């Protein structure tokens, strides 16, 4: 099987560290042109310095997923540099409040979370779909979590706010299928990133237990394969496959990549 997506123009949001950065690197290694983003200008500069060692075809801009004008600017700059976006990968960080239980969250927390996870995805799709439609080719991915399928109390904000992305992907697959645009949700299991460790560290402090004990009990012991996911090798490879012609018949669905962690069917 010879997968070739070289030359494709890719926008990955929240991509200067962790999941997003690993995904950006995976596409760069396949010869794609990639735009990365973050709210922090310093993080953008640092990530670009590292990623340009892999390929010069990477650019970065500051962008706030909760701000419409910021997203408009990000997409506009992406079009200026790459003259189009073939692959949109909507990734996001975590709400500052999490991990938190339902009744610990204020209405401001809920509003922020819904903007971060759902409204940003709606806005970004609206900004890119006309281009994809006109060229009759496109790939749209919403990166989400296995906890949407199997909700966890401590991730109330994220699980509730992201659940609608599954419905949106199904609806969009029917709207955009005739234009050869696929839309899928990727439900990720545990990947050992700084963001994941930070969230679990906050939870460990909340319940008064050592982080290594909580990590082993809540994460590693729950994964049948006995390890966390590898961003570039596991997640990146899946997205690259789905972005290729081999993945052109897969749309409107959710795909679990969790090492067998999820117990639901």
VOBA-1610 file (N, C-alpha, C; in pm, whole numbers, padded with zeros to 5 digits, always signed):
BEGIN
Unk+00084-00119+00000Unk+00000+00000+00000Unk+00089+00125+00000Unk+00072+00206-00103Unk+00153+00326-00116Unk+00066+00449-00092Unk+00075+00504+00027Unk-00004+00622+00062Unk+00074+00748+00027Unk+00013+00833-00054Unk+00079+00956-00095Unk-00016+01074-00077Unk+00010+01156+00024Unk-00069+01279+00043Unk+00022+01401+00036Unk+00138+01382-00024Unk+00235+01492-00033Unk+00172+01610-00107Unk+00202+01729-00059Unk+00149+01850-00121Unk+00016+01895-00066Unk-00051+01810+00012Unk-00179+01850+00069Unk-00158+01964+00169Unk-00255+02052+00177Unk-00247+02170+00264Unk-00330+02144+00389Unk-00262+02148+00504Unk-00323+02104+00629Unk-00323+02216+00733Unk-00438+02234+00797Unk-00448+02326+00911Unk-00479+02244+01035Unk-00393+02255+01136Unk-00413+02186+01263Unk-00424+02292+01372Unk-00535+02297+01443Unk-00550+02395+01550Unk-00492+02342+01681Unk-00461+02434+01771Unk-00402+02399+01901Unk-00289+02298+01883Unk-00186+02341+01811Unk-00089+02243+01761Unk+00057+02278+01787Unk+00085+02349+01896Unk+00225+02381+01926Unk+00284+02289+02032Unk+00204+02198+02083Unk+00253+02098+02178Unk+00154+01982+02182Unk+00194+01874+02247Unk+00104+01762+02269Unk+00049+01698+02143Unk-00081+01666+02148Unk-00149+01597+02038Unk-00136+01674+01907Unk-00171+01801+01910Unk-00170+01881+01788Unk-00034+01890+01721Unk+00068+01909+01800Unk+00203+01919+01745Unk+00246+01786+01686Unk+00217+01675+01754Unk+00252+01543+01702Unk+00184+01514+01571Unk+00057+01554+01560Unk-00017+01534+01435Unk+00043+01620+01324Unk+00076+01744+01356Unk+00138+01832+01256Unk+00269+01772+01206Unk+00347+01719+01297Unk+00474+01658+01258Unk+00452+01538+01166Unk+00352+01457+01197Unk+00323+01339+01115Unk+00291+01379+00971Unk+00211+01484+00954Unk+00176+01529+00819Unk+00295+01595+00749Unk+00377+01664+00824Unk+00498+01722+00765Unk+00588+01614+00708Unk+00601+01505+00780Unk+00686+01394+00735Unk+00632+01325+00610Unk+00504+01349+00580Unk+00444+01294+00458Unk+00453+01391+00341Unk+00522+01503+00363Unk+00540+01599+00255Unk+00427+01699+00240Unk+00348+01718+00345Unk+00238+01814+00339Unk+00284+01954+00377Unk+00205+02053+00342Unk+00222+02189+00387Unk+00131+02206+00509Unk+00185+02258+00617Unk+00110+02257+00744Unk+00111+02394+00812Unk-00007+02432+00861Unk-00022+02551+00945Unk-00051+02505+01087Unk+00024+02558+01183Unk-00002+02529+01324Unk-00051+02656+01393Unk-00111+02639+01511Unk-00160+02757+01582Unk-00163+02735+01732Unk-00166+02846+01804Unk-00176+02845+01950Unk-00213+02986+01994Unk-00268+03000+02113Unk-00295+03133+02166Unk-00166+03203+02206Unk-00060+03126+02230Unk+00067+03181+02275Unk+00164+03202+02159Unk+00208+03326+02140Unk+00305+03356+02035Unk+00438+03288+02062Unk+00474+03280+02188Unk+00599+03214+02226Unk+00596+03066+02191Unk+00484+03000+02216Unk+00471+02858+02184Unk+00475+02836+02033Unk+00416+02928+01959Unk+00420+02918+01813Unk+00563+02925+01763Unk+00640+03022+01812Unk+00780+03037+01770Unk+00862+02912+01805Unk+00845+02863+01926Unk+00921+02747+01970Unk+00888+02624+01885Unk+00759+02601+01862Unk+00717+02485+01783Unk+00767+02495+01639Unk+00761+02614+01581Unk+00809+02633+01444Unk+00958+02603+01432Unk+01034+02645+01531Unk+01178+02619+01530Unk+01205+02469+01525Unk+01128+02393+01601Unk+01148+02248+01605Unk+01095+02180+01479Unk+00977+02222+01433Unk+00915+02156+01318Unk+00985+02188+01187Unk+01046+02305+01175Unk+01117+02341+01052Unk+01242+02255+01031Unk+01286+02188+01136Unk+01398+02094+01120Unk+01353+01970+01043Unk+01223+01945+01044Unk+01167+01832+00971Unk+01135+01872+00828Unk+01074+01991+00814Unk+01037+02041+00681Unk+01020+02192+00688Unk+01059+02263+00582Unk+01041+02408+00581Unk+00895+02448+00552Unk+00814+02352+00514Unk+00676+02380+00471Unk+00579+02384+00588Unk+00617+02461+00690Unk+00530+02476+00806Unk+00530+02622+00849Unk+00411+02672+00883Unk+00394+02810+00926Unk+00304+02811+01049Unk+00315+02915+01130Unk+00236+02919+01252Unk+00182+03057+01283Unk+00064+03060+01345Unk+00000+03185+01381Unk-00069+03172+01517Unk-00086+03284+01584Unk-00163+03281+01708Unk-00311+03278+01673Unk-00387+03203+01750Unk-00531+03193+01727Unk-00599+03147+01854Unk-00713+03206+01882Unk-00794+03171+01998Unk-00921+03102+01947Unk-00938+02975+01982Unk-01052+02899+01932Unk-01186+02953+01980Unk-01186+03034+02084Unk-01311+03087+02137Unk-01346+03223+02080Unk-01267+03271+01982Unk-01287+03404+01926Unk-01308+03396+01775Unk-01424+03438+01727Unk-01457+03430+01585Unk-01355+03500+01496Unk-01324+03624+01530Unk-01233+03703+01446Unk-01094+03640+01441Unk-01053+03580+01550Unk-00924+03513+01554Unk-00921+03394+01459Unk-01030+03319+01455Unk-01039+03205+01364Unk-01046+03251+01218Unk-01118+03359+01195Unk-01123+03414+01059Unk-00985+03456+01012Unk-00909+03517+01100Unk-00773+03560+01068Unk-00683+03439+01040Unk-00696+03335+01122Unk-00615+03215+01104Unk-00639+03151+00968Unk-00765+03136+00932Unk-00797+03074+00803Unk-00755+03164+00688Unk-00775+03294+00703Unk-00735+03389+00599Unk-00585+03383+00574Unk-00506+03380+00681Unk-00360+03372+00666Unk-00319+03237+00606Unk-00391+03132+00641Unk-00361+03000+00586Unk-00383+02999+00435Unk-00490+03065+00392Unk-00519+03073+00248Unk-00415+03160+00177Unk-00370+03265+00241Unk-00270+03352+00180Unk-00141+03277+00154Unk-00102+03193+00249Unk+00026+03122+00238Unk+00015+02996+00152Unk-00090+02916+00177Unk-00099+02786+00109Unk-00197+02787-00008Unk-00270+02898-00024Unk-00369+02911-00132Unk-00479+02806-00122Unk-00508+02764-00001Unk-00616+02670+00019Unk-00592+02581+00140Unk-00697+02512+00182Unk-00687+02415+00291Unk-00757+02287+00244Unk-00681+02181+00233Unk-00736+02052+00191Unk-00782+01969+00310Unk-00708+01981+00420Unk-00734+01898+00538Unk-00744+01988+00660Unk-00859+01983+00726Unk-00881+02061+00848Unk-00885+01964+00967Unk-00797+01986+01063Unk-00793+01902+01183Unk-00821+01992+01302Unk-00940+01977+01360Unk-00982+02062+01472Unk-00943+01995+01603Unk-00839+02047+01662Unk-00790+01999+01791Unk-00807+02114+01891Unk-00811+02082+02018Unk-00826+02188+02119Unk-00763+02145+02250Unk-00735+02243+02333Unk-00684+02214+02466Unk-00799+02185+02561Unk-00776+02202+02690Unk-00879+02175+02790Unk-00925+02306+02854Unk-01051+02310+02897Unk-01096+02428+02972Unk-01015+02440+03101Unk-00980+02562+03142Unk-00900+02580+03263Unk-00962+02516+03386Unk-01093+02507+03389Unk-01163+02457+03506Unk-01146+02307+03525Unk-01126+02233+03419Unk-01119+02087+03431Unk-00986+02041+03488Unk-00987+01923+03556Unk-01101+01833+03578Unk-01196+01887+03683Unk-01326+01873+03656Unk-01426+01926+03750Unk-01555+01847+03737Unk-01628+01838+03846Unk-01758+01773+03846Unk-01864+01874+03798Unk-01978+01823+03756Unk-02083+01904+03694Unk-02117+02029+03776Unk-02147+02013+03903Unk-02196+02125+03983Unk-02084+02216+04035Unk-01962+02184+04001Unk-01851+02274+04034Unk-01833+02382+03927Unk-01898+02365+03814Unk-01879+02456+03701Unk-01980+02570+03703Unk-01931+02690+03675Unk-02018+02807+03663Unk-02073+02813+03521Unk-02170+02899+03497Unk-02223+02916+03362Unk-02116+02971+03269Unk-02026+03052+03323Unk-01915+03102+03242Unk-01825+02987+03198Unk-01805+02889+03285Unk-01725+02771+03249Unk-01792+02695+03134Unk-01924+02680+03143Unk-01997+02608+03038Unk-01990+02683+02905Unk-02007+02813+02910Unk-02003+02893+02788Unk-01866+02884+02721Unk-01762+02893+02802Unk-01626+02884+02748Unk-01602+02747+02685Unk-01644+02642+02754Unk-01622+02506+02704Unk-01695+02481+02573Unk-01818+02528+02564Unk-01895+02508+02440Unk-01833+02586+02325Unk-01784+02706+02352Unk-01713+02783+02248Unk-01586+02711+02204Unk-01514+02659+02302Unk-01385+02595+02274Unk-01402+02470+02189Unk-01497+02385+02224Unk-01509+02255+02157Unk-01606+02254+02039Unk-01722+02313+02057Unk-01827+02301+01956Unk-01835+02420+01861Unk-01848+02539+01916Unk-01866+02656+01830Unk-01744+02680+01741Unk-01625+02654+01794Unk-01504+02671+01712Unk-01506+02578+01591Unk-01552+02454+01611Unk-01559+02358+01501Unk-01660+02403+01397Unk-01776+02452+01443Unk-01878+02501+01351Unk-01822+02618+01268Unk-01754+02710+01336Unk-01699+02828+01268Unk-01593+02788+01166Unk-01503+02700+01203Unk-01395+02659+01113Unk-01449+02587+00990Unk-01546+02501+01009Unk-01606+02431+00895Unk-01669+02532+00799Unk-01738+02631+00853Unk-01799+02733+00770Unk-01695+02814+00692Unk-01576+02826+00748Unk-01471+02903+00683Unk-01399+02828+00572Unk-01401+02694+00575Unk-01323+02618+00477Unk-01407+02539+00376Unk-01534+02517+00406Unk-01606+02420+00323Unk-01629+02466+00179Unk-01644+02598+00158Unk-01666+02646+00020Unk-01546+02614-00067Unk-01427+02632-00013Unk-01306+02600-00091Unk-01302+02452-00122Unk-01325+02368-00020Unk-01324+02224-00042Unk-01432+02183-00142Unk-01548+02244-00130Unk-01660+02214-00219Unk-01625+02248-00363Unk-01564+02364-00385Unk-01529+02408-00520Unk-01423+02319-00584Unk-01330+02268-00503Unk-01227+02181-00560Unk-01269+02035-00556Unk-01385+02009-00494Unk-01444+01875-00486Unk-01349+01775-00418Unk-01291+01819-00309Unk-01204+01731-00229Unk-01178+01798-00094Unk-01187+01718+00010Unk-01155+01771+00141Unk-01164+01666+00250Unk-01094+01692+00358Unk-01099+01605+00476Unk-01116+01694+00599Unk-01213+01660+00682Unk-01237+01734+00806Unk-01237+01635+00922Unk-01156+01664+01023Unk-01147+01577+01141Unk-01172+01658+01267Unk-01253+01603+01355Unk-01271+01659+01488Unk-01203+01564+01586Unk-01098+01611+01654Unk-01029+01528+01751Unk-01102+01539+01885Unk-01149+01426+01934Unk-01227+01424+02056Unk-01172+01315+02149Unk-01254+01265+02238Unk-01206+01171+02340Unk-01299+01052+02357Unk-01241+00941+02398Unk-01320+00821+02429Unk-01423+00848+02537Unk-01400+00952+02618Unk-01492+00981+02728Unk-01625+01038+02680Unk-01634+01077+02553Unk-01762+01117+02497Unk-01852+00994+02486Unk-01791+00882+02453Unk-01864+00755+02440Unk-01890+00693+02576Unk-01802+00718+02669Unk-01812+00663+02805Unk-01781+00775+02904Unk-01877+00863+02931Unk-01853+00986+03009Unk-01790+00961+03146Unk-01699+01052+03180Unk-01631+01047+03309Unk-01671+01171+03389Unk-01704+01154+03516Unk-01754+01264+03598Unk-01660+01384+03601Unk-01530+01358+03604Unk-01435+01468+03618Unk-01413+01547+03489Unk-01469+01496+03378Unk-01456+01567+03251Unk-01593+01615+03202Unk-01674+01662+03295Unk-01811+01701+03262Unk-01816+01809+03153Unk-01731+01909+03161Unk-01731+02017+03063Unk-01700+01965+02923Unk-01592+01892+02910Unk-01549+01844+02780Unk-01645+01741+02723Unk-01688+01647+02805Unk-01773+01539+02754Unk-01906+01590+02702Unk-01967+01684+02773Unk-02095+01740+02729Unk-02076+01831+02609Unk-01973+01914+02612Unk-01952+02012+02504Unk-01911+01946+02373Unk-01840+01833+02380Unk-01790+01769+02258Unk-01885+01666+02199Unk-01986+01624+02276Unk-02074+01518+02229Unk-02143+01553+02097Unk-02177+01680+02079Unk-02248+01722+01958Unk-02164+01710+01831Unk-02032+01702+01845Unk-01948+01688+01726Unk-01978+01560+01650Unk-02021+01457+01722Unk-02057+01331+01657Unk-02179+01351+01568Unk-02278+01423+01619Unk-02396+01454+01540Unk-02359+01541+01420Unk-02271+01638+01443Unk-02233+01730+01336Unk-02160+01656+01224Unk-02072+01566+01260Unk-01998+01491+01158Unk-02094+01408+01072Unk-02192+01345+01136Unk-02290+01266+01062Unk-02371+01354+00967Unk-02418+01468+01018Unk-02496+01559+00935Unk-02413+01612+00818Unk-02289+01655+00848Unk-02204+01711+00743Unk-02166+01607+00639Unk-02153+01482+00681Unk-02118+01377+00584Unk-02226+01366+00477Unk-02352+01391+00515Unk-02462+01387+00418Unk-02466+01513+00334Unk-02427+01626+00393Unk-02426+01752+00320Unk-02311+01759+00219Unk-02196+01705+00257Unk-02075+01728+00179Unk-02024+01606+00101Unk-02088+01494+00119Unk-02041+01372+00054Unk-02032+01382-00097Unk-02128+01449-00159Unk-02130+01458-00305Unk-02011+01537-00359Unk-01947+01613-00271Unk-01831+01691-00314Unk-01699+01623-00276Unk-01707+01497-00239Unk-01587+01419-00205Unk-01516+01477-00081Unk-01597+01527+00012Unk-01545+01578+00139Unk-01589+01483+00249Unk-01494+01428+00322Unk-01528+01338+00433Unk-01515+01411+00566Unk-01598+01370+00661Unk-01599+01433+00793Unk-01607+01323+00898Unk-01508+01319+00987Unk-01505+01213+01088Unk-01461+01266+01224Unk-01503+01196+01328Unk-01462+01227+01464Unk-01367+01118+01512Unk-01255+01158+01568Unk-01158+01064+01622Unk-01167+01068+01775Unk-01205+00957+01834Unk-01216+00948+01980Unk-01087+00890+02035Unk-01007+00976+02094Unk-00875+00934+02141Unk-00880+00879+02283Unk-00799+00778+02306Unk-00780+00725+02439Unk-00669+00804+02508Unk-00589+00738+02589Unk-00485+00805+02666Unk-00354+00815+02588Unk-00308+00938+02571Unk-00179+00967+02512Unk-00099+01044+02617Unk+00025+01006+02637Unk+00105+01065+02744Unk+00160+01200+02703Unk+00076+01302+02718Unk+00115+01439+02685Unk+00122+01522+02813Unk+00185+01639+02803Unk+00192+01727+02919Unk+00054+01773+02962Unk-00035+01793+02863Unk-00171+01834+02895Unk-00245+01728+02974Unk-00228+01602+02934Unk-00294+01491+03004Unk-00240+01479+03146Unk-00108+01492+03159Unk-00047+01481+03291Unk-00091+01596+03381Unk-00105+01716+03323Unk-00147+01832+03401Unk-00287+01812+03456Unk-00377+01761+03371Unk-00515+01737+03414Unk-00521+01632+03524Unk-00444+01525+03505Unk-00447+01418+03604Unk-00379+01462+03734Unk-00279+01549+03721Unk-00212+01601+03840Unk-00309+01685+03923Unk-00391+01764+03857Unk-00491+01843+03926Unk-00593+01752+03994Unk-00631+01643+03927Unk-00726+01549+03986Unk-00664+01478+04106Unk-00536+01441+04093Unk-00467+01374+04203Unk-00463+01464+04326Unk-00438+01592+04304Unk-00436+01688+04414Unk-00575+01702+04476Unk-00677+01697+04391Unk-00815+01711+04438Unk-00853+01598+04533Unk-00807+01475+04501Unk-00844+01360+04584Unk-00734+01324+04684Unk-00623+01398+04681Unk-00518+01379+04780Unk-00438+01252+04765Unk-00407+01214+04639Unk-00327+01094+04614Unk-00207+01130+04527Unk-00098+01051+04534Unk+00020+01076+04450Unk-00015+01058+04302Unk+00045+01142+04217Unk+00016+01138+04075Unk+00053+01004+04012Unk+00164+00942+04055Unk+00204+00815+03994Unk+00105+00704+04026Unk+00046+00708+04146Unk-00055+00610+04184Unk-00181+00628+04100Unk-00223+00753+04085Unk-00343+00783+04008Unk-00322+00750+03860Unk-00205+00783+03806Unk-00175+00754+03665Unk-00183+00604+03637Unk-00126+00525+03726Unk-00127+00379+03706Unk-00268+00323+03717Unk-00343+00369+03819Unk-00477+00315+03842Unk-00578+00363+03738Unk-00577+00493+03709Unk-00679+00551+03623Unk-00647+00542+03475Unk-00518+00524+03442Unk-00480+00523+03301Unk-00423+00387+03258Unk-00303+00357+03300Unk-00235+00238+03248Unk-00310+00108+03276Unk-00364+00093+03394Unk-00431-00032+03428Unk-00563-00050+03352Unk-00611+00058+03290Unk-00738+00053+03217Unk-00719+00017+03069Unk-00594+00012+03024Unk-00566-00009+02881Unk-00522-00154+02857Unk-00602-00234+02788Unk-00565-00373+02762Unk-00429-00391+02696Unk-00389-00298+02610Unk-00259-00310+02545Unk-00144-00274+02638Unk-00175-00220+02753Unk-00073-00193+02854Unk+00016-00074+02828Unk-00024+00015+02738Unk+00057+00135+02710Unk-00034+00246+02663Unk+00017+00368+02672Unk-00055+00481+02617Unk-00029+00493+02467Unk-00109+00573+02400Unk-00094+00588+02257Unk+00028+00671+02218Unk+00080+00644+02099Unk+00190+00721+02043Unk+00131+00817+01939Unk+00155+00944+01959Unk+00086+01044+01876Unk+00118+01027+01728Unk+00243+01034+01693Unk+00280+01029+01551Unk+00253+00891+01491Unk+00292+00786+01561Unk+00283+00651+01505Unk+00140+00598+01502Unk+00064+00622+01608Unk-00071+00567+01616Unk-00176+00664+01562Unk-00188+00780+01624Unk-00289+00877+01581Unk-00254+00937+01445Unk-00130+00979+01428Unk-00089+01039+01301Unk-00109+00946+01184Unk-00074+00820+01202Unk-00090+00722+01093Unk-00236+00703+01056Unk-00324+00703+01156Unk-00468+00689+01129Unk-00519+00807+01047Unk-00481+00927+01087Unk-00528+01046+01016Unk-00472+01052+00874Unk-00349+01009+00858Unk-00288+01008+00724Unk-00361+00908+00634Unk-00392+00791+00688Unk-00468+00692+00610Unk-00603+00748+00568Unk-00674+00807+00663Unk-00807+00861+00634Unk-00801+00979+00537Unk-00687+01047+00533Unk-00669+01160+00442Unk-00634+01116+00301Unk-00591+00993+00288Unk-00550+00942+00157Unk-00671+00888+00080Unk-00646+00846-00043Unk-00753+00788-00124Unk-00806+00659-00062Unk-00722+00591+00016Unk-00765+00467+00080Unk-00874+00491+00184Unk-00882+00613+00235Unk-00982+00644+00336Unk-01101+00721+00282Unk-01116+00725+00150Unk-01217+00810+00087Unk-01360+00761+00105Unk-01378+00637+00152Unk-01514+00584+00169Unk-01556+00584+00316Unk-01475+00646+00401Unk-01504+00651+00544Unk-01544+00793+00581Unk-01669+00811+00616Unk-01717+00945+00652Unk-01839+00937+00742Unk-01860+01042+00820Unk-01976+01048+00908Unk-01971+00954+01025Unk-01852+00914+01062Unk-01841+00814+01168Unk-01747+00859+01279Unk-01747+00783+01388Unk-01652+00806+01497Unk-01560+00686+01505Unk-01434+00713+01522Unk-01333+00607+01525Unk-01260+00612+01658Unk-01263+00502+01731Unk-01193+00493+01858Unk-01048+00452+01836Unk-00957+00523+01900Unk-00816+00483+01899Unk-00769+00493+02044Unk-00788+00381+02116Unk-00773+00386+02261Unk-00707+00263+02323Unk-00649+00177+02241Unk-00582+00059+02296Unk-00678-00038+02364Unk-00807-00027+02333Unk-00907-00116+02394Unk-00963-00065+02525Unk-00933+00060+02560Unk-00970+00116+02690Unk-01121+00125+02712Unk-01193+00168+02607Unk-01336+00188+02619Unk-01409+00054+02637Unk-01499+00048+02733Unk-01570-00075+02760Unk-01704-00083+02684Unk-01754+00030+02642Unk-01882+00031+02570Unk-01863-00015+02427Unk-01973-00056+02365Unk-01968-00104+02227Unk-01993+00012+02131
//
